């Protein structure tokens, strides 16, 4: 009976750990500066900002947001980042990309740029800027190997914090129509009792999913 | 018994060879040949007939990164990728581009100008040394533009920078290649967009 209670307790503790691990807090903040809406023949391009010296917006995150915006109700046509940047070369490289809408206005006077923009049917440019940081690492795990077998023992945990800003530029009116900020945090655990069991918080994936949903609604004007 | 000893000896030999190979791999220099493709710039062409001379210092350019103990760690060969880059951007910048083997050959062709780029400096910053989560590459170039008779029109310095974030399951060599490609694209964008703004080039263009 005691043995049974012990097993139950262990099971509850594991379940609690799993539920804690899957728990990610995501905050979305929307700031609208203008009216939005998109026609079926129009598209959106999502670009990562890469001007900062110590980090850069990962292209995987950019494509994750884009891919999710093409799914479900109110799906939007997305121009792949690399395809757009290559087609616009050299105007959207880290050093030459427009930082303000005034720069975009100047850029659109270049016939080759405005022609390509029309070809792609780009109505909105979304600039993604941010990164995921891992903090508060604690605990330790040691692994040993011997003639009788191998195993790991210990406990490790860390916190992931994903901060991303999405600035939406209207290519039609050449204005900034809004900013959506997302902040997702989550604690990951790695208990090891012979075998390490990773209980990873899907912080960046959650940030991507929530930001994509919000952006889709924002662009559709709902 | 003899057969067993022979088999044992063979296994020991194989293990020794494997260990020696592992040791040599761990200590040897990693060769990185920069490879990538570059898009054609969307810019207006200048009505010029330009000869390009690639100095062997550029075509055979290789940078060696040393470890903290002074041993050769990475040997980065980027000469050929620079040739590929210039072969893509120059025809988009000028009406006619011809590659020459010597300055003398260009003089005989009667071109408007001779362009000769060289790499002056190359720097690599690895996350293990900088403690940043990015691989970085800086390249400093000396761009020379000469008249058909070999007289200088302009001689200017251009720098390019490329970085790429640390990613799990990506080798250091692949990350160096990715950072170098970003740096080469940076060179292409700044060179193609700033060419006519170089004071000496602008003055020369006004005389044509």
Boltz contact constraints between the chains, C-beta under 6 A:
constraints:
  - contact:
      token1: [A, 54]
      token2: [B, 132]
      max_distance: 6.0
  - contact:
      token1: [A, 56]
      token2: [B, 165]
      max_distance: 6.0
  - contact:
      token1: [A, 86]
      token2: [B, 39]
      max_distance: 6.0
  - contact:
      token1: [A, 89]
      token2: [B, 39]
      max_distance: 6.0
  - contact:
      token1: [A, 89]
      token2: [B, 41]
      max_distance: 6.0
  - contact:
      token1: [A, 90]
      token2: [B, 41]
      max_distance: 6.0
  - contact:
      token1: [A, 90]
      token2: [B, 188]
      max_distance: 6.0
  - contact:
      token1: [A, 90]
      token2: [B, 189]
      max_distance: 6.0
  - contact:
      token1: [A, 90]
      token2: [B, 192]
      max_distance: 6.0
  - contact:
      token1: [A, 93]
      token2: [B, 185]
      max_distance: 6.0
  - contact:
      token1: [A, 93]
      token2: [B, 189]
      max_distance: 6.0
  - contact:
      token1: [A, 95]
      token2: [B, 186]
      max_distance: 6.0
  - contact:
      token1: [A, 96]
      token2: [B, 189]
      max_distance: 6.0
  - contact:
      token1: [A, 112]
      token2: [B, 42]
      max_distance: 6.0
